[in-house]
Amino acid sequence: MTDQTQILEAAPAAPSAWQRIKDSHLWHSFTRDRVAQISLAIFVLYAVMALFAPAIAPYDPYDPSQIDILNSEIPPSWDEAEGDENFWLGTDAQGRDLWSTILYGTRVSLMIGLCAVALQAVLGICIGLVAGYFGGRLDSLLMRLADVQLSFSTMMVAIVVLAVFQATFGTELYQDLAMIMLILVIGIAEWPQYARTIRASVLAEKRKEYVDAARVIGLRAPRIMFRHILPNTLSPILVISTVQVANAIIAEASLSFLGLGMPVSEPSLGSLISSGFEYIFSGSWWITVIPGVVLVALVLVMNLLGDWLRDVLNPKLYKG
Protein backbone atom coordinates (compact mmCIF):
# COMPACT_ATOMS: atom_id res chain seq x y z
CA MET A 1 0.00 0.00 0.00
CA THR A 2 2.89 2.30 0.85
CA ASP A 3 4.61 1.55 -2.46
CA GLN A 4 1.44 2.38 -4.40
CA THR A 5 1.12 5.67 -2.51
CA GLN A 6 4.71 6.57 -3.29
CA ILE A 7 4.19 5.78 -6.97
CA LEU A 8 1.08 7.97 -7.12
CA GLU A 9 2.87 10.83 -5.38
CA ALA A 10 5.84 10.55 -7.74
CA ALA A 11 3.64 10.55 -10.84
CA PRO A 12 3.61 13.94 -12.62
CA ALA A 13 0.46 15.99 -12.28
CA ALA A 14 -1.82 16.24 -15.31
CA PRO A 15 -1.19 19.45 -17.27
CA SER A 16 -3.77 22.17 -16.87
CA ALA A 17 -5.98 23.34 -19.73
CA TRP A 18 -3.89 26.49 -20.16
CA GLN A 19 -0.68 24.43 -20.25
CA ARG A 20 -2.13 22.17 -22.94
CA ILE A 21 -3.04 25.26 -24.98
CA LYS A 22 0.46 26.68 -24.60
CA ASP A 23 1.99 23.37 -25.71
CA SER A 24 -0.30 23.03 -28.72
CA HIS A 25 0.78 23.51 -32.31
CA LEU A 26 -1.94 26.13 -32.78
CA TRP A 27 -0.57 28.36 -30.00
CA HIS A 28 3.01 27.89 -31.14
CA SER A 29 2.17 28.98 -34.69
CA PHE A 30 0.09 31.91 -33.42
CA THR A 31 2.96 33.29 -31.34
CA ARG A 32 5.17 33.24 -34.44
CA ASP A 33 2.69 34.78 -36.88
CA ARG A 34 2.55 38.57 -36.51
CA VAL A 35 -0.25 38.96 -39.07
CA ALA A 36 -2.49 36.53 -37.16
CA GLN A 37 -1.80 38.34 -33.89
CA ILE A 38 -2.64 41.76 -35.33
CA SER A 39 -5.75 40.40 -37.08
CA LEU A 40 -7.05 38.76 -33.91
CA ALA A 41 -6.36 41.91 -31.87
CA ILE A 42 -8.28 44.05 -34.36
CA PHE A 43 -11.20 41.60 -34.44
CA VAL A 44 -11.34 41.49 -30.63
CA LEU A 45 -11.32 45.30 -30.63
CA TYR A 46 -14.26 45.30 -33.06
CA ALA A 47 -16.13 42.78 -30.93
CA VAL A 48 -15.53 44.67 -27.68
CA MET A 49 -16.58 48.01 -29.17
CA ALA A 50 -19.70 46.45 -30.68
CA LEU A 51 -20.61 44.66 -27.44
CA PHE A 52 -20.18 47.77 -25.31
CA ALA A 53 -21.51 50.23 -27.90
CA PRO A 54 -24.13 51.72 -25.53
CA ALA A 55 -21.39 52.54 -23.01
CA ILE A 56 -18.79 53.77 -25.54
CA ALA A 57 -20.99 55.76 -27.94
CA PRO A 58 -21.44 59.41 -26.91
CA TYR A 59 -24.91 59.47 -28.50
CA ASP A 60 -27.69 56.96 -29.03
CA PRO A 61 -28.58 56.90 -32.75
CA TYR A 62 -31.89 55.19 -31.88
CA ASP A 63 -33.00 58.02 -29.56
CA PRO A 64 -34.79 60.81 -31.51
CA SER A 65 -34.23 63.25 -28.63
CA GLN A 66 -30.46 63.04 -29.22
CA ILE A 67 -30.71 63.69 -32.97
CA ASP A 68 -30.90 67.19 -34.42
CA ILE A 69 -31.47 67.55 -38.16
CA LEU A 70 -29.66 70.90 -37.97
CA ASN A 71 -26.47 68.93 -37.26
CA SER A 72 -26.72 67.00 -40.53
CA GLU A 73 -23.67 66.57 -42.76
CA ILE A 74 -21.15 68.11 -40.36
CA PRO A 75 -17.61 67.16 -41.49
CA PRO A 76 -15.19 65.30 -39.19
CA SER A 77 -13.61 67.34 -36.40
CA TRP A 78 -10.24 67.52 -38.17
CA ASP A 79 -11.87 69.74 -40.81
CA GLU A 80 -10.88 73.08 -39.28
CA ALA A 81 -13.28 75.08 -41.45
CA GLU A 82 -16.60 73.33 -40.73
CA GLY A 83 -15.83 70.48 -38.32
CA ASP A 84 -17.33 70.23 -34.85
CA GLU A 85 -15.30 68.81 -31.94
CA ASN A 86 -18.48 67.18 -30.59
CA PHE A 87 -18.63 64.90 -33.67
CA TRP A 88 -15.08 63.72 -34.35
CA LEU A 89 -16.16 61.58 -37.35
CA GLY A 90 -18.85 64.03 -38.41
CA THR A 91 -22.56 63.40 -38.79
CA ASP A 92 -24.76 61.75 -41.41
CA ALA A 93 -27.65 63.22 -43.39
CA GLN A 94 -30.05 62.70 -40.46
CA GLY A 95 -27.84 64.53 -37.96
CA ARG A 96 -26.66 61.38 -36.16
CA ASP A 97 -23.15 61.22 -34.75
CA LEU A 98 -21.26 59.00 -37.20
CA TRP A 99 -18.95 57.48 -34.58
CA SER A 100 -21.91 56.37 -32.46
CA THR A 101 -23.76 55.09 -35.50
CA ILE A 102 -20.74 53.07 -36.66
CA LEU A 103 -20.45 51.44 -33.23
CA TYR A 104 -24.10 50.38 -33.29
CA GLY A 105 -23.85 49.43 -36.96
CA THR A 106 -20.85 47.19 -36.33
CA ARG A 107 -22.85 45.52 -33.59
CA VAL A 108 -25.70 44.78 -35.99
CA SER A 109 -23.38 43.56 -38.78
CA LEU A 110 -21.46 41.21 -36.45
CA MET A 111 -24.69 39.85 -34.97
CA ILE A 112 -26.10 39.08 -38.40
CA GLY A 113 -22.82 37.52 -39.55
CA LEU A 114 -22.36 35.32 -36.48
CA CYS A 115 -26.01 34.20 -36.28
CA ALA A 116 -26.19 33.45 -40.01
CA VAL A 117 -23.01 31.36 -39.82
CA ALA A 118 -24.33 29.53 -36.74
CA LEU A 119 -27.51 28.67 -38.67
CA GLN A 120 -25.70 27.47 -41.78
CA ALA A 121 -23.25 25.48 -39.64
CA VAL A 122 -26.04 23.67 -37.78
CA LEU A 123 -27.87 22.83 -41.01
CA GLY A 124 -24.74 21.88 -42.94
CA ILE A 125 -23.21 19.76 -40.16
CA CYS A 126 -26.41 17.79 -39.57
CA ILE A 127 -26.99 17.16 -43.27
CA GLY A 128 -23.33 16.33 -43.91
CA LEU A 129 -23.19 13.88 -41.00
CA VAL A 130 -26.33 12.07 -42.13
CA ALA A 131 -25.23 11.93 -45.78
CA GLY A 132 -21.71 10.71 -45.02
CA TYR A 133 -22.63 8.21 -42.31
CA PHE A 134 -25.60 6.48 -43.94
CA GLY A 135 -24.56 6.87 -47.58
CA GLY A 136 -26.57 5.24 -50.33
CA ARG A 137 -29.64 6.89 -51.80
CA LEU A 138 -29.99 9.30 -48.88
CA ASP A 139 -26.46 10.54 -49.51
CA SER A 140 -27.17 10.97 -53.21
CA LEU A 141 -30.42 12.85 -52.54
CA LEU A 142 -28.88 15.25 -50.01
CA MET A 143 -25.83 15.96 -52.15
CA ARG A 144 -27.99 16.63 -55.22
CA LEU A 145 -29.92 19.14 -53.12
CA ALA A 146 -26.61 20.71 -52.15
CA ASP A 147 -25.57 20.87 -55.81
CA VAL A 148 -28.84 22.58 -56.72
CA GLN A 149 -28.36 25.06 -53.88
CA LEU A 150 -24.77 25.79 -54.97
CA SER A 151 -25.92 26.47 -58.53
CA PHE A 152 -27.67 29.62 -57.27
CA SER A 153 -25.60 32.44 -55.83
CA THR A 154 -26.36 33.60 -52.30
CA MET A 155 -27.05 37.12 -53.46
CA MET A 156 -29.52 36.02 -56.13
CA VAL A 157 -31.47 33.85 -53.69
CA ALA A 158 -31.44 36.59 -51.04
CA ILE A 159 -32.57 39.30 -53.45
CA VAL A 160 -35.47 37.20 -54.75
CA VAL A 161 -36.67 36.03 -51.32
CA LEU A 162 -36.36 39.42 -49.61
CA ALA A 163 -37.91 41.33 -52.51
CA VAL A 164 -40.88 38.94 -52.66
CA PHE A 165 -41.34 39.13 -48.88
CA GLN A 166 -41.21 42.92 -48.92
CA ALA A 167 -43.67 43.15 -51.83
CA THR A 168 -46.05 40.63 -50.26
CA PHE A 169 -46.14 41.75 -46.64
CA GLY A 170 -45.23 45.41 -46.97
CA THR A 171 -42.20 47.51 -46.15
CA GLU A 172 -43.23 48.21 -42.56
CA LEU A 173 -43.39 44.55 -41.55
CA TYR A 174 -40.18 43.84 -43.43
CA GLN A 175 -38.33 46.56 -41.52
CA ASP A 176 -39.51 45.07 -38.24
CA LEU A 177 -38.25 41.60 -39.24
CA ALA A 178 -35.24 42.69 -41.31
CA MET A 179 -32.57 41.19 -39.05
CA ILE A 180 -34.37 37.85 -38.70
CA MET A 181 -34.98 37.65 -42.44
CA LEU A 182 -31.34 38.42 -43.26
CA ILE A 183 -30.09 35.76 -40.84
CA LEU A 184 -32.48 33.16 -42.25
CA VAL A 185 -31.79 33.91 -45.91
CA ILE A 186 -28.00 34.13 -45.62
CA GLY A 187 -27.86 31.13 -43.31
CA ILE A 188 -30.04 28.83 -45.39
CA ALA A 189 -28.36 29.84 -48.66
CA GLU A 190 -24.86 28.79 -47.52
CA TRP A 191 -25.37 25.44 -45.76
CA PRO A 192 -23.92 23.31 -48.64
CA GLN A 193 -20.41 24.62 -47.87
CA TYR A 194 -20.54 22.89 -44.49
CA ALA A 195 -22.45 19.82 -45.67
CA ARG A 196 -19.97 18.88 -48.39
CA THR A 197 -16.97 19.44 -46.12
CA ILE A 198 -18.41 17.40 -43.23
CA ARG A 199 -19.53 14.62 -45.57
CA ALA A 200 -16.01 14.21 -46.97
CA SER A 201 -14.57 14.01 -43.45
CA VAL A 202 -17.23 11.55 -42.28
CA LEU A 203 -16.56 9.22 -45.22
CA ALA A 204 -12.95 8.93 -44.03
CA GLU A 205 -13.72 8.72 -40.30
CA LYS A 206 -16.49 6.12 -40.37
CA ARG A 207 -14.07 3.45 -41.66
CA LYS A 208 -11.79 3.79 -38.62
CA GLU A 209 -11.61 1.33 -35.77
CA TYR A 210 -13.11 3.56 -33.07
CA VAL A 211 -16.35 3.81 -35.07
CA ASP A 212 -16.48 0.04 -35.50
CA ALA A 213 -15.88 -0.35 -31.75
CA ALA A 214 -18.73 2.07 -30.99
CA ARG A 215 -21.07 0.03 -33.20
CA VAL A 216 -20.00 -3.23 -31.54
CA ILE A 217 -20.84 -2.00 -28.04
CA GLY A 218 -24.31 -1.01 -29.29
CA LEU A 219 -24.18 2.77 -29.51
CA ARG A 220 -26.89 4.33 -31.66
CA ALA A 221 -26.07 6.15 -34.90
CA PRO A 222 -26.85 9.69 -33.62
CA ARG A 223 -24.50 9.25 -30.66
CA ILE A 224 -21.74 7.87 -32.87
CA MET A 225 -22.12 10.75 -35.33
CA PHE A 226 -22.28 13.62 -32.84
CA ARG A 227 -20.18 12.31 -29.92
CA HIS A 228 -17.43 10.44 -31.75
CA ILE A 229 -17.19 11.38 -35.44
CA LEU A 230 -18.07 15.10 -35.27
CA PRO A 231 -15.25 16.11 -32.83
CA ASN A 232 -12.72 14.64 -35.26
CA THR A 233 -14.05 16.71 -38.18
CA LEU A 234 -14.08 20.16 -36.57
CA SER A 235 -10.77 21.48 -37.96
CA PRO A 236 -12.10 22.38 -41.44
CA ILE A 237 -15.28 23.74 -39.84
CA LEU A 238 -13.28 26.35 -37.92
CA VAL A 239 -11.64 27.53 -41.13
CA ILE A 240 -14.92 27.68 -43.05
CA SER A 241 -16.70 29.52 -40.23
CA THR A 242 -14.08 32.25 -40.06
CA VAL A 243 -14.35 32.96 -43.77
CA GLN A 244 -18.14 32.56 -43.80
CA VAL A 245 -18.60 35.24 -41.12
CA ALA A 246 -16.81 37.69 -43.42
CA ASN A 247 -18.93 36.53 -46.38
CA ALA A 248 -22.14 36.93 -44.37
CA ILE A 249 -21.19 40.47 -43.34
CA ILE A 250 -20.43 41.34 -46.97
CA ALA A 251 -23.74 39.80 -48.08
CA GLU A 252 -25.65 41.85 -45.50
CA ALA A 253 -23.83 45.03 -46.56
CA SER A 254 -24.59 44.34 -50.23
CA LEU A 255 -28.27 43.71 -49.53
CA SER A 256 -28.47 46.86 -47.41
CA PHE A 257 -26.87 48.82 -50.23
CA LEU A 258 -29.59 47.51 -52.56
CA GLY A 259 -32.31 48.54 -50.10
CA LEU A 260 -33.09 44.97 -48.98
CA GLY A 261 -31.10 44.95 -45.75
CA MET A 262 -31.39 46.76 -42.47
CA PRO A 263 -33.57 49.90 -42.39
CA VAL A 264 -32.00 53.32 -41.95
CA SER A 265 -33.52 53.57 -38.47
CA GLU A 266 -31.47 50.52 -37.34
CA PRO A 267 -28.16 51.10 -39.08
CA SER A 268 -25.69 48.42 -40.03
CA LEU A 269 -22.43 49.14 -41.80
CA GLY A 270 -24.10 48.31 -45.11
CA SER A 271 -27.08 50.59 -44.56
CA LEU A 272 -24.74 53.40 -43.50
CA ILE A 273 -22.80 53.09 -46.74
CA SER A 274 -26.04 52.98 -48.70
CA SER A 275 -27.61 55.99 -46.98
CA GLY A 276 -24.54 58.16 -47.55
CA PHE A 277 -23.83 57.14 -51.13
CA GLU A 278 -26.12 59.76 -52.64
CA TYR A 279 -24.23 62.49 -50.77
CA ILE A 280 -20.71 61.42 -51.75
CA PHE A 281 -20.62 63.63 -54.85
CA SER A 282 -22.03 66.61 -52.99
CA GLY A 283 -18.97 66.77 -50.74
CA SER A 284 -20.20 64.71 -47.76
CA TRP A 285 -17.78 61.89 -48.52
CA TRP A 286 -17.30 60.83 -44.88
CA ILE A 287 -20.85 59.43 -44.56
CA THR A 288 -19.98 56.60 -46.95
CA VAL A 289 -16.18 56.42 -46.93
CA ILE A 290 -15.61 56.02 -43.17
CA PRO A 291 -18.15 53.17 -42.67
CA GLY A 292 -16.75 51.64 -45.87
CA VAL A 293 -13.22 51.62 -44.45
CA VAL A 294 -14.51 50.10 -41.20
CA LEU A 295 -16.30 47.35 -43.15
CA VAL A 296 -13.29 46.60 -45.37
CA ALA A 297 -10.98 46.38 -42.33
CA LEU A 298 -13.38 43.99 -40.53
CA VAL A 299 -13.70 41.68 -43.54
CA LEU A 300 -9.95 41.79 -44.18
CA VAL A 301 -8.98 40.68 -40.66
CA MET A 302 -11.58 37.89 -40.76
CA ASN A 303 -10.16 36.59 -44.04
CA LEU A 304 -6.59 36.82 -42.72
CA LEU A 305 -7.57 34.81 -39.66
CA GLY A 306 -9.25 32.25 -41.91
CA ASP A 307 -6.13 31.93 -44.07
CA TRP A 308 -3.96 31.46 -40.99
CA LEU A 309 -6.25 28.79 -39.56
CA ARG A 310 -6.31 26.99 -42.90
CA ASP A 311 -2.51 26.91 -43.04
CA VAL A 312 -2.11 25.77 -39.42
CA LEU A 313 -4.82 23.10 -39.41
CA ASN A 314 -3.75 21.64 -42.74
CA PRO A 315 -0.29 20.07 -42.28
CA LYS A 316 0.19 19.89 -46.06
CA LEU A 317 -0.04 23.67 -46.28
CA TYR A 318 1.66 24.67 -43.05
CA LYS A 319 5.36 25.46 -43.50
CA GLY A 320 6.25 26.28 -39.88
Salt bridges, closest charged atoms under 4 A:
ASP92 OD2 - ARG96 NE 2.80
ASP139 OD1 - ARG199 NE 2.68
ASP147 OD2 - ARG144 NH2 2.95
ASP147 OD1 - ARG196 NH1 2.60
GLU205 OE2 - LYS208 NZ 3.09
ASP212 OD1 - ARG215 NH1 3.00
ASP311 OD1 - ARG310 NH2 3.19
